[in-house]
Amino acid sequence: MREKKKIPWGLLYVLLTVVILLVFGLVNQEFVGMVSVIANLSFGFVALAVLLTGVFLVFEGEIIRLLLHCQGERVSFWTTLKIGLIGIYYSYITPSSTGGQPAQIVYLLRDKVSAGNSAAVLFVKFFAYQFSFVFCSVLSLLHMYPVLLAESPNLIPIIIVGILINGLWIIVIPLLFCAPVLHGLCGLAVRLLEKCTFLKKRALFIEKVRTFENDFSSYTAKFKSKMRYVLLAVLLSIPQVVLQMSVLCVVFRAFSCDAPYLELLCMQTMLQVAVCFVPLPGASGAQEFGFSMFFKPYFSSGDVLYTAVLVWRFFTYYLIVILGALLVVFDQLHYNRKRRKAANN
């Protein structure tokens, strides 16, 4: 009897990632145009923008590592840096940023962190970031309200709607840590699986849902007894948000715009909260349109504004996508090599 060949899912996954990266570069005309623009910027501005992005990613990884440490998991600096970047990468290429946390759970499973534990950690991480982001957005609106009211009153309702939508997560996530809510959601998943009679491994999936509920409940209980870690994650997320929004200031300096740092920081934060809920990968289109609405008064001509949009999107979006795709490819190849080596021993 001939041995059934295994489908090389790992290699297919690598190939899919490469295709996504190529499509990003070849189909997106915006990306093609920005390459020459970046090449003409001074090295100092480029280096500073890359540095800010790098420090932002370090914060992302270290907050995840802190929360894993709270749960008794010991992971390296490089592991959580990788997990952080991969999470942002998948958030950027999926609608409404839905792919980040599921991808991170898969990668943490490779490092022997259970699905229940990693889900609890990532929910707390997401809560900490959202709380800090909304907090910074509210402060930004309060600081810039007189200016907006006088010059761009039409932006105020958009910003308030964005704050409310993002603020909903601050309410929803703690509800998942309530046992009755979690039990109800998992019970609904079990009932749906029971109706899917076409699934061959239906019983296994149902058992995994119940195991996940037990694990998630036990790990969330740990966070409830160690709220100082949640508070610390929120406090660390505030400078992380500031770093992310500060990239815009570097872009403005590159175009000899000397607007005050605090003003640019507040404007960028309000732009982000106003468009990040758009259900498109990376809020594409809405980000560019929003930039034009928020920052048109700062530029002397439309051509300069368009060029600034290209530079800003490169450092806040495309750079992360490129780094994330490359990391996914090399990490998957390394993982496949380790599995083959382990199978041969």
Stockholm file with secondary structure:
# STOCKHOLM 1.0

chainA/1-345         MREKKKIPWGLLYVLLTVVILLVFGLVNQEFVGMVSVIANLSFGFVALAVLLTGVFLVFEGEIIRLLLHCQGERVSFWTTLKIGLIGIYYSYITPSSTGGQPAQIVYLLRDKVSAGNSAAVLFVKFFAYQFSFVFCSVLSLLHMYPVLLAESPNLIPIIIVGILINGLWIIVIPLLFCAPVLHGLCGLAVRLLEKCTFLKKRALFIEKVRTFENDFSSYTAKFKSKMRYVLLAVLLSIPQVVLQMSVLCVVFRAFSCDAPYLELLCMQTMLQVAVCFVPLPGASGAQEFGFSMFFKPYFSSGDVLYTAVLVWRFFTYYLIVILGALLVVFDQLHYNRKRRKAANN
#=GR chainA/1-345 SS CCCCCCCCHHHHHHHHHHHHHHHHHHHCHHHHHHHHHHHTSCHHHHHHHHHHHHHHHHHHHHHHHHHHHHTTCCCCHHHHHHHHHHHHHHHHHSGGGCSHHHHHHHHHHHTTCCHHHHHHHHHHHHHHHHHHHHHHHHHHHHHHHHHHHHHCTTHHHHHHHHHHHHHHHHHHHHHHTSHHHHHHHHHHHHHHHHHCTTCTTHHHHHHHHHHHHHHHHHHHHHHHHCHHHHHHHHHHHHHHHHHHHHHHHHHHHHTTCCCCHHHHHHHHHHHHHHHTTSSSGGGTTHHHHHHHHHHGGGCSSHHHHHHHHHHHHIIIIIHHHHHHHHHHHHHHHHHHHHHHHHHHC
#=GC SS_cons         CCCCCCCCHHHHHHHHHHHHHHHHHHHCHHHHHHHHHHHTSCHHHHHHHHHHHHHHHHHHHHHHHHHHHHTTCCCCHHHHHHHHHHHHHHHHHSGGGCSHHHHHHHHHHHTTCCHHHHHHHHHHHHHHHHHHHHHHHHHHHHHHHHHHHHHCTTHHHHHHHHHHHHHHHHHHHHHHTSHHHHHHHHHHHHHHHHHCTTCTTHHHHHHHHHHHHHHHHHHHHHHHHCHHHHHHHHHHHHHHHHHHHHHHHHHHHHTTCCCCHHHHHHHHHHHHHHHTTSSSGGGTTHHHHHHHHHHGGGCSSHHHHHHHHHHHHIIIIIHHHHHHHHHHHHHHHHHHHHHHHHHHC
//
